[in-house]
Amino acid sequence: RQRLESMLAVDEMVGAFVEELEALGELDNTYIFFTSDNGWFAGEHRIQEGKNHPYEEGPHVPLWVRGPGIAPGPTVEKLTLNTDFAPTFADLAGADFLADGRSLVPLLRGEDPPWRSAVLLEKLGRLAFEGVRTETHKYIEYDTGIKELYDLEADPYELESIHESADPALVEDLKARLEVLKSCSEEGCREAEDAS
């Protein structure tokens, strides 16, 4: 109930913002992005509460965008990162911006450009982990030595790790992609994310 009440305040703030843009005649010339930093666990995977876990409820966050040239309604299912925001905003402003991320503008405009096939998941500090999330699998290595592997098509709720029973070639491929993603930068990250 408290979370819903908190969201009501956000909803009212966004509504007032949109009304002000409309009153100024700027709504049709403004992009509005609505997202979150990461998901909050409230019992999923027996995690009482908190965030910074590798399961889909954590890194899989919503992103809603409205603005000029963006058709209302469609949903795009692609692997995106927070590092994509700066190049996206620069692209929308007509500027160049060198960054590890990539512009989301083609996706927002309904195009289907070649896109990354993997992203790095990581948490430092207590209960640290590093992992790779592809379109079909998620492989995680914890600093404790525990490893997990999920087939996200067969097991979208990540209920049973198949690390011990999976094809060794799949495990080795995911481990290799993780190693490259952990230490990449700039164009090397793009290449690592796009590798098959």
N, C-alpha and C positions, 0 to 999 in steps of 0.2 A: 504494500500500500504506500509506504514511504517513497519507494522508487517511482511509482506512478505519479505521486504528488510532485516529486522532483521533475519528472518529465513534463508535467503540466506547465510548470514555470518555463521550461525550455520552449515548449510549444507556443506559449503566449509571447515569449520574447521573439521567436522566429516570425510569428504572425504580425507583431508590431513592426518588425524590421521590413517585412514584405509590404505592409501597408504604407510605410514611410517611403520606400523606394517607388511604389506606385504613385503616391501623391507628388513626388518629385519628377515623375515621368522617366525614371531610370530603370524600372523593373525589367523592361524588355532588352536592356543593355547590360544586365548584371548576371553574373554566374553565382549561384549559391551552392556550396558544397556542405553536406551534412554527413559526418562520420564519427568515429570513436577511436580512442587509442588502442584498446584491446578489450576482449570480453571479460566478464566477471563470472566466476564459478559460484554456484549456489547449490551444491549437492551433486552435480554431474561428476561422474568418474570417482565417486566417493570423496570428492574434494569439498569440504564443508563450505569454505568461502575463500575468495581471493582471486588473483589473476596471475599471469605469467606462467601458464602451463601450456604444453604444446598441443593439447587436444583441440579439435576444431572450434569449440566454444570460445577459446581464447584468441587465437590469431585471426579467425574468420569474423570480420566486422563489417557492418553495413556501410555503404557509401551511396548516398543519393545526391544527384546533381541535376540542377535545372538551369537553363539559360539559353541564349541565342544559338540556334542551330542544333539543339538537343531535343529530339522527339520525346514527348511524354510517353511513359509506359514501358518501353522495352527494358529487359534485364540482360545484363552482360555477365557471363561467368568466366572470368579470366583471373590469373594469378597476378595480383597487384601488391604494391608495397607503399609504405609511407614515403619512401624516397622518390616515388613517382609524382608527388604533389608539386614540388618546386619546378620541375620541367613542364608540368602541365600548366601551371599558372603562368609561367614565362611564355609558353606557346600561345595561350589564350591572349596574352598581352602583345604578341607579335615580337617577342624577344628571344634570343638564344640563351641557353643556360646549360653549361656543362655539368653533368651530375651522374651518379651511378644509376639513378632511376631513368624512367622513360615517360614521355608525354602520354597521357590517357586520352588526349583529344581525338585521335582516330576512333577509339572505342566509343567515346561519347557521341560521336557523329554517325555511329552505326556502321563503321567500316570494320573489316576483319583482317587487320594487318598481321604479318608474322608476329608471334608473341612468345614470351618466355614460357618455358615448360617446367621450370623449377624455381623455388625460392628458399632462402636460408631462414631457418627458425633458430633463435638463440636466446638464452637467458644467462646472465652472469651472476655471480654471487652464490647465495644459499640455494640449494637444489638446482644448480646450473645444468643446462642441457644445450646441445647443438643438434640440429636436425635439418633434413631436407624434405620439402613438400613438393611433390609433382602433381600433375593432374590426376593421377591414379593411386599414388602411394605416399606414405609418410614414414620416414626412417628417423629415429631419434637415438642419440647417445647421451646418457647422463654422466655427470662427473663421478658418480658412484660406480660406473662400470656397467650399469644396466642398459640394455638396448631394447628398443621396441620397433616393430614394423607393422604397419597397417595397410591393408588393401582397401582403399577408400571407396571403391566401387562395390565390392562384396560386403564390406563391413563399415558403412558410413558413420556409424556411431562409435567406432574404435573400441569395440568391446573385447576383441581377442587379438593379441599380438601374434604375428606369424613369423617372428624373427627366427625361431628355431626350425620351423618347418618349410620356410620359403625356399624357392630355387636359389642356390648359392650364387648364381650369376646375377640375379636381381639384387641380392644383398650387396655384392661386391660393386655393382654399378652405382647403387645409391650411396655407398660409403665413399666411392671415388668422387662422386658429384659433391658430396658434403665437404670433402677435403678441399676441393677447388673453391667452392663457395665461401668457405671459412676465411680464406686468405686473399680473395680477389679484390681488385679495385678497378674503377673506371671501366674501360672497354673489356677488361678481363672478366668482370662480373656479367656483363651482357653475354659474352661468349659462354660462360659457365651456365647461366640461366637458360640459354637457348639450346644447349647441347641435348642430343637425343639419347 
